[in-house]
Amino acid sequence: MKYTKEHEWLRAEGDEIVVGITRHAAEQLGDVVYVGLPSVGERAVKGFILLEIESVKAAAEILAPCYGEIVAVNDKIAENPALVNEDPLGAGWFIKIKPENPAVIDEYLDEAEYRKLVE
């Protein structure tokens, strides 16, 4: 698993990258009440808004970690946004992207580097 400085996690699954937010981010947001997911087939543009999250405390934007095509979205969190807080590293994932360059995941932080960031 890799991490962004914006508190997203990335996990390679075959030729796809699964995207979610870290436990730290979920705790900072508080109770998530809405997740605005993109549509399957949309293009992800690295550094641009991919989706929006609203919580009782704040609203946040998740930026695309790479260029590629959105191949799956987690409809369960659209129906039950609390999954993001309950299991941010598992059932609370957001989307799957088929990246143009699968090696892009190597640009991101490993777990030790991410832990230093949040300390």
Residue pairs with C-beta under 8 A, 6 or more apart in sequence:
1 9
1 10
1 11
1 89
1 111
2 9
2 10
2 11
2 105
2 106
2 108
2 109
2 110
3 9
3 10
3 22
3 108
3 109
3 110
3 111
3 113
3 114
3 117
4 10
4 63
4 65
4 108
4 109
5 109
5 117
6 62
6 63
7 21
7 22
7 24
7 25
7 28
7 118
8 19
8 20
8 21
8 22
8 25
8 62
8 63
8 65
9 19
9 20
9 21
9 22
9 88
9 89
10 17
10 18
10 19
10 65
10 105
10 108
11 17
11 18
12 18
12 102
12 105
13 96
15 98
15 99
15 102
16 71
16 72
16 96
16 97
16 98
16 99
17 65
17 66
17 68
17 96
17 97
17 98
17 99
17 102
17 104
17 105
18 93
18 95
18 96
19 50
19 62
19 65
19 93
19 94
19 95
19 96
19 97
20 84
20 88
20 89
20 92
20 93
20 94
21 29
21 53
21 62
21 84
21 88
21 92
21 94
22 88
22 89
22 114
22 118
23 88
23 89
24 118
25 60
25 88
26 32
26 84
26 85
26 88
26 92
28 57
29 53
29 55
29 57
29 58
29 60
29 84
29 85
30 55
30 56
30 57
30 58
30 85
31 55
31 56
31 57
31 82
31 85
32 53
32 54
32 55
32 81
32 82
32 84
32 85
33 54
33 55
33 56
33 81
34 52
34 53
34 54
34 81
35 51
35 52
35 53
35 54
35 77
35 78
35 81
35 84
35 94
36 51
36 52
36 53
36 54
37 51
37 73
37 74
37 75
37 77
37 78
37 94
37 95
38 44
38 50
38 51
38 70
38 73
38 95
39 70
39 73
40 70
40 71
40 72
40 73
41 69
41 70
42 69
42 70
43 67
43 68
43 69
43 70
44 50
44 64
44 66
44 67
44 68
44 69
44 70
44 97
45 64
45 67
46 63
46 64
46 65
46 66
46 67
46 104
47 63
47 64
48 63
48 64
49 61
49 62
49 63
49 64
50 61
50 62
50 63
50 64
50 94
50 95
51 61
51 62
51 94
51 95
52 59
52 60
52 61
52 62
53 59
53 60
53 61
53 62
53 81
53 84
54 60
62 94
64 97
65 97
65 104
65 105
65 108
66 97
66 99
66 100
66 101
66 104
66 105
67 99
67 100
67 101
67 104
68 97
68 98
68 99
68 100
69 97
69 98
70 95
70 96
70 97
71 96
71 97
71 98
72 95
72 96
73 94
73 95
73 96
74 83
74 91
74 92
74 93
74 94
74 95
76 83
76 91
77 83
77 84
77 92
77 93
77 94
83 91
83 92
84 92
85 92
86 92
99 105
109 117
